[in-house]
Amino acid sequence: MNISIFYEKKDSYKTIRELTYHIGNVGVDLQTKNKNSQDIDIAAFTYNDAKYIRKQMQVDNEELYFLYIYINVYAEDKKELEYILNKIEGIVQSKGMQTRRAYFRQEQAFLSCMPILENNEDIKQVSKRNILTQGLVSTYPFISSSIFDEQGIYVGTNIYNNSLVFIDRYDTGKYKNANLSIFGTSGAGKSFYTKLLILRNRLLGIEQYVIDPDREYTNLCKKLGGTMLKIGPTSNTYINVFDIRKESIEENEKGYLATKISKLIGFFNMIFGEIDEEEKAILEDKLIECYAQKGITFDDESLYKTGEEDKITITKVFKNSRDMPILEDLYEILDKDPKTKVLKTKLIPFIKGSLKYFNEYTNIELDNTLIVADVYDLGEENLQYGMYIFTELFWDKIKINRNVKKAIYLDEIWRLIGVTSNKNVASFIYKIFKTIRKYGGSAVAITQDISDLFSLENGIYGKSILNNSSIKTFFSLEEENIKILAQYSNLSEKEKVEIKSLKRGECLMFAGENHILTKIESNEYEKEIISG
């Protein structure tokens, strides 16, 4: 079918004058006519409508238009034509609109549907409807947001108009930050989309760091020549949670040890459970003592040692992992104090038991622009420890050079900001999303567990991360998760229905002010890399 819509603007001064005349006449009729008269209700409706239109035009500066809509239906034979006509009439009438077939005026209606801008006078009188500016806007059928950032990467196509979607999340002039939130049920396409972003950003030379709790990015990392890090009972790579790195704070800033202790408090909160203020103070004192044994104090100069550049020049170099304490050092300090015996006991698995791979010095070099941290071997209970350690490591990497574009992907982020985490850890993750922009970075939150994402502290951390993501991508979600998501975002009723009915690989994308239904697109070569 073809649809032709005409808008005919009326003269505002003349319209208001005619409305005033009509209101006056009908007002008199309403007062003088018998209330039992059959047409009294119709007169009352037209009276109220006329008053409303006049008010909108005089107070809200609305314009009055005549609206004409013509539908031209065609088919191969008469029987099919009648079937299509009945179907269209049923759909239109179910929405509360009236239809009229153009008997004896088919030619005029057909010509009005042609692209020659002819609204035939013979059918105008029976097809016109009044409409104000606000309602007129909603009848325009070709309104669909589009995103075509000049330096952006190709994401997919607009489902409504098939236009190409290019997004440059690092465009600070258009987006307040480069952060992304990617939500969707298992199998909806969020992992494929994330891998596609990693692949295309890799081609642009953007530094990317991925936290992989479900071992989904291993093959992609290998094919793209990235570095794979593993931590677990079978791995031979280690990261020392006590490491203080030179890039932990920015140049010309101070407070290496103070910054590190605040992060360690969050880490040990996961191990010890929520500790009260007294226990927190004691733990902080033990951490200070632990670093003091290695000659590290609140004086930042204590983090440097003398290095020999050659036989003549003596330089200062930043201490490495071997110069830092490890978990066993803290364990021994806790063992000496009766107040901390309980905390010491909880550390036993990390020192002598199944988690002793956390009690090692760092033995990896990170000089690749794509690094994937595999924490799958940690198991469900211990996953959050590895995710936190790698997140802190990558955060330090991100702060090295503000002029280099980079991104950190936090898959299953609910483990770090959900109910199984704690306020210190969640605050650290929120800080990343809030401040990564000034380091030229992008933080990407990926999850399928919407309820867990908003479970800690009444959802304030999940909401903060969602609000600090300029680009939000919603793949298909269950109705229960949509209801939860709607509490923390500005989803319209229409968008709620759309998210529920999305097919695999389709998403509702919020990019700045634009809300676009997008189909994620990739070529066969990309699919081979991602799926292989």
C-alpha positions as CSV (number, residue, x, y, z in Angstrom):
1,M,0.0,0.0,0.0
2,N,0.9,3.7,-0.4
3,I,0.0,6.3,2.2
4,S,-0.4,9.9,1.3
5,I,-0.7,12.5,4.0
6,F,-1.6,16.2,3.5
7,Y,-1.4,19.0,6.0
8,E,-3.3,22.2,5.3
9,K,-2.6,25.1,7.6
10,K,-5.5,27.4,8.5
11,D,-5.2,31.2,9.1
12,S,-4.9,31.6,12.9
13,Y,-6.7,35.0,13.1
14,K,-9.6,33.8,11.0
15,T,-9.8,30.5,12.9
16,I,-9.9,32.1,16.3
17,R,-12.6,34.5,15.2
18,E,-14.8,31.7,13.8
19,L,-14.3,29.6,16.9
20,T,-15.3,32.6,19.1
21,Y,-18.4,33.1,17.0
22,H,-19.2,29.3,17.2
23,I,-18.7,29.2,21.0
24,G,-21.0,32.1,21.5
25,N,-23.8,30.6,19.4
26,V,-23.6,27.1,20.8
27,G,-23.3,28.6,24.3
28,V,-26.6,30.3,23.9
29,D,-28.2,27.2,22.4
30,L,-27.0,25.1,25.4
31,Q,-28.7,27.5,27.8
32,T,-32.0,27.8,25.9
33,K,-32.5,24.3,24.5
34,N,-34.3,21.6,26.4
35,K,-31.8,19.4,28.2
36,N,-33.7,16.4,27.0
37,S,-33.1,17.3,23.4
38,Q,-31.4,14.6,21.4
39,D,-28.6,16.8,20.0
40,I,-27.7,18.5,23.3
41,D,-24.8,16.1,24.0
42,I,-23.3,16.7,20.5
43,A,-23.6,20.5,20.9
44,A,-21.9,20.2,24.3
45,F,-19.0,18.2,22.8
46,T,-18.5,20.7,20.0
47,Y,-18.7,23.6,22.5
48,N,-16.0,22.1,24.7
49,D,-13.8,21.1,21.7
50,A,-14.0,24.6,20.3
51,K,-13.0,26.2,23.6
52,Y,-10.0,23.8,23.9
53,I,-8.8,24.5,20.4
54,R,-9.1,28.3,21.0
55,K,-7.2,28.1,24.3
56,Q,-4.4,26.0,22.7
57,M,-4.1,28.6,19.9
58,Q,-4.2,31.7,22.1
59,V,-2.3,30.5,25.2
60,D,0.1,27.8,23.8
61,N,0.7,29.3,20.3
62,E,-0.6,26.1,18.6
63,E,-1.6,26.3,14.9
64,L,-4.7,24.6,13.5
65,Y,-4.4,22.3,10.5
66,F,-6.6,20.2,8.4
67,L,-5.3,16.6,8.1
68,Y,-6.0,14.3,5.2
69,I,-4.8,10.7,5.0
70,Y,-5.3,8.6,1.9
71,I,-4.3,4.9,1.7
72,N,-3.9,3.3,-1.7
73,V,-4.1,-0.5,-1.6
74,Y,-3.1,-2.7,-4.5
75,A,-3.1,-6.4,-5.2
76,E,-2.8,-9.0,-8.0
77,D,-6.5,-9.9,-8.1
78,K,-9.8,-8.6,-6.7
79,K,-10.1,-11.3,-4.0
80,E,-6.7,-10.5,-2.6
81,L,-7.5,-6.8,-2.7
82,E,-10.6,-7.3,-0.7
83,Y,-8.7,-9.4,1.9
84,I,-6.0,-6.7,2.3
85,L,-8.7,-3.9,2.5
86,N,-10.5,-5.8,5.3
87,K,-7.3,-6.4,7.2
88,I,-6.2,-2.7,7.0
89,E,-9.7,-1.5,8.0
90,G,-9.7,-3.9,11.0
91,I,-6.3,-2.6,12.2
92,V,-7.2,1.0,11.8
93,Q,-10.6,0.7,13.4
94,S,-9.1,-1.3,16.3
95,K,-7.0,1.9,17.1
96,G,-10.2,4.0,17.3
97,M,-10.0,5.6,13.9
98,Q,-12.6,5.7,11.2
99,T,-12.1,4.6,7.6
100,R,-14.2,5.3,4.4
101,R,-13.8,3.6,1.1
102,A,-13.5,6.0,-1.9
103,Y,-16.6,4.7,-3.8
104,F,-17.0,6.5,-7.1
105,R,-13.9,8.6,-6.2
106,Q,-11.2,6.0,-6.7
107,E,-9.5,7.9,-9.4
108,Q,-9.3,11.1,-7.3
109,A,-8.0,9.1,-4.3
110,F,-5.4,7.4,-6.5
111,L,-4.2,10.7,-7.9
112,S,-3.9,12.1,-4.4
113,C,-1.6,9.2,-3.5
114,M,0.7,10.0,-6.4
115,P,3.9,12.1,-5.7
116,I,2.5,15.1,-7.5
117,L,1.2,17.0,-4.5
118,E,-2.5,17.0,-5.6
119,N,-5.1,16.9,-2.9
120,N,-8.3,16.5,-5.0
121,E,-11.1,18.9,-4.1
122,D,-13.8,16.2,-4.7
123,I,-12.6,14.1,-1.7
124,K,-11.3,16.9,0.7
125,Q,-14.6,17.6,2.3
126,V,-15.2,14.0,3.4
127,S,-11.7,13.2,4.5
128,K,-10.5,16.3,6.5
129,R,-9.9,16.3,10.2
130,N,-8.9,19.1,12.6
131,I,-5.5,18.8,14.2
132,L,-3.2,21.0,16.3
133,T,0.5,21.3,15.9
134,Q,1.4,19.0,18.8
135,G,-0.8,16.2,17.3
136,L,0.4,16.9,13.8
137,V,4.0,16.1,14.7
138,S,3.1,12.6,15.8
139,T,1.5,11.9,12.4
140,Y,4.7,12.4,10.4
141,P,5.6,8.9,9.4
142,F,9.3,9.2,8.6
143,I,10.6,10.4,12.0
144,S,13.3,8.0,13.1
145,S,16.5,9.0,14.9
146,S,19.7,8.3,13.1
147,I,23.3,8.2,14.4
148,F,26.1,8.8,11.9
149,D,29.2,10.0,13.8
150,E,31.8,11.1,11.3
151,Q,34.7,9.3,13.0
152,G,32.5,6.5,14.4
153,I,32.7,2.7,13.8
154,Y,29.9,0.8,12.1
155,V,27.5,-0.8,14.5
156,G,24.5,-1.9,12.4
157,T,21.4,-0.6,10.8
158,N,18.3,1.3,12.0
159,I,15.4,-1.3,12.0
160,Y,12.9,1.3,11.0
161,N,14.5,3.0,8.1
162,N,17.6,0.8,7.3
163,S,20.0,3.8,7.8
164,L,23.5,2.9,8.9
165,V,24.5,3.5,12.5
166,F,28.0,4.8,13.1
167,I,29.0,5.7,16.7
168,D,32.1,7.5,17.9
169,R,31.8,7.1,21.7
170,Y,34.9,9.1,22.1
171,D,33.3,12.2,20.6
172,T,33.4,14.5,23.6
173,G,31.5,17.2,21.7
174,K,28.4,14.9,21.3
175,Y,28.6,12.6,24.3
176,K,29.3,13.5,27.9
177,N,31.4,10.4,28.3
178,A,32.4,7.3,26.3
179,N,30.9,4.8,28.7
180,L,28.6,2.0,27.5
181,S,26.0,-0.2,29.3
182,I,25.1,-3.4,27.5
183,F,22.2,-5.4,29.0
184,G,20.4,-8.5,27.6
185,T,19.4,-12.0,28.4
186,S,21.6,-15.0,27.6
187,G,21.6,-15.6,23.9
188,A,20.2,-12.2,23.0
189,G,23.4,-11.1,21.3
190,K,25.2,-8.9,23.8
191,S,28.4,-11.0,23.9
192,F,28.6,-11.0,20.1
193,Y,28.1,-7.2,20.0
194,T,30.8,-6.7,22.7
195,K,33.2,-8.9,20.7
196,L,32.4,-6.9,17.5
197,L,33.2,-3.7,19.3
198,I,36.5,-5.1,20.5
199,L,37.4,-6.4,17.0
200,R,36.6,-3.1,15.3
201,N,38.3,-0.9,18.0
202,R,41.4,-3.2,17.8
203,L,41.7,-2.1,14.1
204,L,41.7,1.5,15.3
205,G,44.6,0.8,17.7
206,I,42.5,1.6,20.8
207,E,43.8,0.0,24.1
208,Q,41.3,-2.5,25.4
209,Y,41.2,-4.4,28.7
210,V,38.6,-7.2,29.2
211,I,37.5,-8.9,32.4
212,D,36.3,-12.3,31.3
213,P,34.5,-14.3,34.0
214,D,32.9,-16.9,31.6
215,R,35.9,-17.6,29.2
216,E,34.1,-16.0,26.2
217,Y,36.9,-14.0,24.8
218,T,39.8,-16.5,24.6
219,N,39.6,-17.3,20.9
220,L,39.0,-13.6,20.0
221,C,42.1,-12.6,22.0
222,K,44.2,-15.2,20.3
223,K,43.1,-14.3,16.8
224,L,43.7,-10.6,17.4
225,G,47.1,-11.2,18.9
226,G,46.2,-10.0,22.3
227,T,47.6,-11.0,25.7
228,M,45.7,-13.6,27.7
229,L,46.0,-13.4,31.5
230,K,44.8,-16.2,33.8
231,I,44.5,-16.4,37.5
232,G,43.5,-19.6,39.2
233,P,44.7,-23.0,40.6
234,T,46.1,-24.1,37.2
235,S,47.6,-20.8,36.1
236,N,51.3,-19.8,36.3
237,T,50.6,-16.1,36.1
238,Y,50.1,-14.1,39.3
239,I,49.2,-10.7,40.4
240,N,50.1,-9.4,43.8
241,V,47.1,-7.5,45.3
242,F,49.6,-5.4,47.4
243,D,51.3,-3.9,44.3
244,I,51.6,-0.2,44.2
245,R,52.3,0.9,40.7
246,K,53.8,4.2,39.5
247,E,50.7,5.0,37.5
248,S,48.4,4.4,40.6
249,I,48.2,8.2,41.0
250,E,48.7,10.9,38.4
251,E,51.9,12.8,37.9
252,N,52.4,15.7,40.3
253,E,49.9,14.1,42.7
254,K,50.7,12.6,46.1
255,G,49.4,9.8,48.3
256,Y,50.5,6.4,46.9
257,L,50.0,4.4,50.1
258,A,46.8,6.2,51.2
259,T,45.2,5.5,47.8
260,K,46.3,1.8,47.9
261,I,45.0,1.2,51.4
262,S,41.5,2.5,50.5
263,K,41.5,-0.1,47.6
264,L,42.7,-2.9,49.9
265,I,40.0,-2.2,52.4
266,G,37.5,-2.9,49.6
267,F,39.3,-6.1,48.7
268,F,39.5,-7.4,52.2
269,N,35.8,-6.5,52.8
270,M,35.0,-9.2,50.2
271,I,37.1,-11.7,52.2
272,F,36.2,-10.8,55.7
273,G,32.6,-9.7,55.1
274,E,31.3,-6.3,56.0
275,I,33.6,-5.1,58.8
276,D,32.6,-2.4,61.3
277,E,34.5,0.9,61.7
278,E,36.6,-0.4,64.6
279,E,37.7,-3.5,62.6
280,K,38.3,-1.3,59.6
281,A,40.6,1.0,61.7
282,I,42.5,-2.0,63.0
283,L,42.9,-3.5,59.6
284,E,44.2,-0.2,58.2
285,D,46.8,0.0,61.0
286,K,47.9,-3.6,60.1
287,L,48.2,-2.7,56.4
288,I,50.3,0.3,57.3
289,E,52.6,-1.9,59.4
290,C,52.7,-4.5,56.6
291,Y,54.1,-1.9,54.1
292,A,56.4,-0.4,56.8
293,Q,58.2,-3.7,57.0
294,K,59.1,-3.2,53.3
295,G,60.2,0.3,54.0
296,I,57.1,1.9,52.4
297,T,55.4,4.7,54.2
298,F,53.1,7.6,53.5
299,D,56.1,9.5,52.1
300,D,56.0,8.9,48.4
301,E,59.7,8.9,48.1
302,S,59.8,5.6,50.0
303,L,58.3,4.0,46.8
304,Y,61.6,4.7,45.0
305,K,64.9,2.9,45.2
306,T,68.3,3.7,43.8
307,G,68.9,2.2,40.4
308,E,72.1,2.3,38.3
309,E,71.7,3.5,34.7
310,D,75.4,3.1,34.0
311,K,78.6,3.3,36.0
312,I,78.5,7.0,36.2
313,T,74.8,8.0,36.4
314,I,72.7,7.0,39.4
315,T,68.9,7.2,39.0
316,K,65.8,6.6,41.1
317,V,63.5,3.8,40.0
318,F,60.0,2.9,41.2
319,K,59.9,-0.3,43.3
320,N,58.5,-3.4,41.7
321,S,56.4,-6.3,43.0
322,R,59.3,-8.0,44.7
323,D,59.7,-4.9,46.9
324,M,56.1,-5.1,48.0
325,P,54.5,-7.1,50.8
326,I,52.3,-10.1,49.9
327,L,49.3,-11.7,51.7
328,E,51.5,-13.9,53.9
329,D,53.1,-10.8,55.4
330,L,49.7,-9.5,56.5
331,Y,48.7,-12.9,57.7
332,E,51.8,-13.0,60.0
333,I,51.0,-9.5,61.4
334,L,47.4,-10.4,62.0
335,D,48.5,-13.6,63.9
336,K,50.4,-11.5,66.4
337,D,47.4,-9.6,67.6
338,P,44.5,-11.3,69.5
339,K,42.0,-8.8,68.1
340,T,42.7,-9.9,64.6
341,K,42.8,-13.7,65.1
342,V,39.4,-14.1,63.4
343,L,40.6,-12.1,60.3
344,K,43.7,-14.2,60.2
345,T,41.7,-17.4,60.1
346,K,39.8,-16.2,57.1
347,L,43.1,-15.7,55.3
348,I,44.2,-19.3,55.7
349,P,42.8,-20.5,52.3
350,F,44.8,-17.6,50.6
351,I,48.1,-18.6,52.4
352,K,48.1,-22.3,52.7
353,G,44.9,-23.6,51.0
354,S,43.2,-23.7,47.6
355,L,43.6,-19.9,47.0
356,K,47.3,-19.6,47.6
357,Y,47.9,-18.4,44.1
358,F,46.8,-15.0,45.5
359,N,49.9,-15.1,47.7
360,E,52.5,-14.5,45.0
361,Y,54.5,-11.7,43.5
362,T,53.4,-10.3,40.1
363,N,55.2,-12.1,37.3
364,I,53.6,-10.6,34.1
365,E,54.4,-7.8,31.8
366,L,51.5,-5.8,30.2
367,D,52.6,-4.1,27.0
368,N,49.8,-5.2,24.6
369,T,47.0,-3.0,23.5
370,L,44.5,-5.9,24.0
371,I,44.6,-7.8,27.3
372,V,41.9,-10.3,28.4
373,A,41.8,-11.3,32.0
374,D,40.4,-14.9,32.3
375,V,39.1,-15.5,35.9
376,Y,36.9,-18.5,35.0
377,D,39.0,-21.0,37.0
378,L,38.3,-19.1,40.2
379,G,34.8,-20.6,40.4
380,E,31.6,-18.8,41.5
381,E,32.6,-18.1,45.1
382,N,36.0,-16.6,44.4
383,L,35.3,-14.9,41.1
384,Q,34.9,-11.4,42.6
385,Y,38.4,-11.5,44.0
386,G,40.0,-12.0,40.6
387,M,37.7,-9.5,38.9
388,Y,38.6,-6.8,41.5
389,I,42.4,-7.4,41.2
390,F,42.3,-7.2,37.4
391,T,40.0,-4.2,37.5
392,E,42.4,-2.3,39.7
393,L,45.3,-3.4,37.5
394,F,43.6,-2.2,34.3
395,W,42.5,1.0,36.0
396,D,46.1,1.8,36.7
397,K,47.0,1.1,33.0
398,I,44.2,3.4,31.8
399,K,45.6,6.3,33.8
400,I,49.1,6.2,32.1
401,N,48.4,8.5,29.1
402,R,45.4,10.8,28.8
403,N,45.9,11.3,25.1
404,V,45.5,7.6,24.2
405,K,42.0,6.1,23.7
406,K,41.3,3.1,25.8
407,A,38.5,1.0,27.1
408,I,37.8,-1.4,29.9
409,Y,35.1,-4.1,29.6
410,L,33.5,-5.4,32.8
411,D,31.5,-8.5,31.9
412,E,29.0,-9.7,34.5
413,I,29.6,-6.4,36.3
414,W,26.8,-7.3,38.8
415,R,29.4,-9.4,40.7
416,L,31.3,-6.2,41.6
417,I,28.4,-3.9,42.3
418,G,25.6,-6.4,43.2
419,V,24.5,-7.7,46.6
420,T,27.5,-10.2,46.8
421,S,29.9,-7.3,46.7
422,N,30.3,-4.4,49.2
423,K,30.2,-0.6,49.2
424,N,33.9,-0.1,48.9
425,V,34.2,-2.2,45.8
426,A,31.1,-0.7,44.3
427,S,32.3,2.8,45.0
428,F,35.6,2.0,43.2
429,I,33.7,0.7,40.1
430,Y,31.5,3.8,40.2
431,K,34.6,6.0,40.4
432,I,35.9,4.4,37.2
433,F,32.7,5.1,35.3
434,K,32.6,8.7,36.7
435,T,36.2,9.7,36.0
436,I,37.5,7.5,33.2
437,R,36.5,10.2,30.6
438,K,39.3,12.5,31.7
439,Y,41.9,9.8,30.9
440,G,40.5,9.3,27.4
441,G,38.9,6.1,28.4
442,S,35.6,4.2,28.1
443,A,34.1,1.9,30.7
444,V,31.7,-0.8,29.4
445,A,29.2,-2.5,31.8
446,I,27.9,-5.9,30.5
447,T,25.3,-8.0,32.4
448,Q,22.3,-10.2,32.0
449,D,21.3,-10.1,35.7
450,I,19.4,-6.8,36.0
451,S,18.0,-7.6,39.4
452,D,21.4,-8.3,40.9
453,L,22.8,-5.1,39.3
454,F,20.4,-2.9,41.3
455,S,20.4,-5.0,44.5
456,L,23.2,-3.3,46.6
457,E,22.2,-0.2,48.6
458,N,18.8,0.0,46.9
459,G,20.4,0.1,43.5
460,I,22.3,3.4,43.9
461,Y,25.5,2.0,42.3
462,G,23.7,0.3,39.4
463,K,21.7,3.5,38.8
464,S,24.9,5.6,39.0
465,I,26.7,3.4,36.4
466,L,23.6,3.5,34.1
467,N,23.4,7.3,34.4
468,N,27.1,7.6,33.7
469,S,26.8,5.7,30.4
470,S,26.1,8.0,27.5
471,I,25.4,5.0,25.3
472,K,23.0,2.3,26.6
473,T,22.2,-0.8,24.6
474,F,19.3,-3.0,25.6
475,F,19.0,-6.4,24.0
476,S,16.0,-8.6,24.6
477,L,15.0,-8.8,28.3
478,E,12.4,-10.7,30.3
479,E,9.4,-8.7,31.5
480,E,10.6,-8.8,35.1
481,N,13.9,-7.4,34.2
482,I,12.3,-4.7,32.1
483,K,10.2,-3.6,35.0
484,I,13.3,-3.3,37.2
485,L,15.2,-1.4,34.5
486,A,12.3,1.0,33.9
487,Q,12.6,2.1,37.6
488,Y,16.1,3.4,36.9
489,S,15.9,4.7,33.3
490,N,13.5,6.7,31.2
491,L,12.0,3.9,29.2
492,S,8.7,4.8,27.5
493,E,5.8,2.3,27.5
494,K,6.5,1.7,23.8
495,E,10.2,1.0,24.4
496,K,9.3,-1.5,27.1
497,V,7.2,-3.5,24.6
498,E,10.0,-3.2,22.0
499,I,12.7,-4.6,24.3
500,K,10.6,-7.6,25.2
501,S,9.9,-8.4,21.5
502,L,13.5,-7.9,20.2
503,K,14.9,-10.8,18.1
504,R,18.5,-12.1,18.5
505,G,21.0,-9.5,17.4
506,E,18.5,-6.6,17.7
507,C,18.7,-3.9,20.4
508,L,17.3,-0.7,21.6
509,M,20.1,1.8,21.6
510,F,20.2,5.0,23.6
511,A,23.0,7.2,22.2
512,G,22.9,10.7,23.8
513,E,19.3,12.0,23.1
514,N,18.7,9.4,20.3
515,H,16.7,6.2,20.9
516,I,17.1,3.8,18.0
517,L,16.1,0.3,17.3
518,T,19.2,-1.2,15.8
519,K,20.1,-4.5,14.2
520,I,23.7,-5.4,14.9
521,E,25.5,-6.2,11.6
522,S,28.7,-7.9,10.8
523,N,30.3,-9.5,7.7
524,E,31.2,-13.1,7.3
525,Y,34.9,-12.6,8.0
526,E,34.1,-10.9,11.3
527,K,31.6,-13.7,12.3
528,E,34.4,-16.2,11.6
529,I,36.8,-14.4,13.9
530,I,34.3,-14.0,16.6
531,S,32.6,-17.4,16.5
532,G,35.7,-19.4,15.7
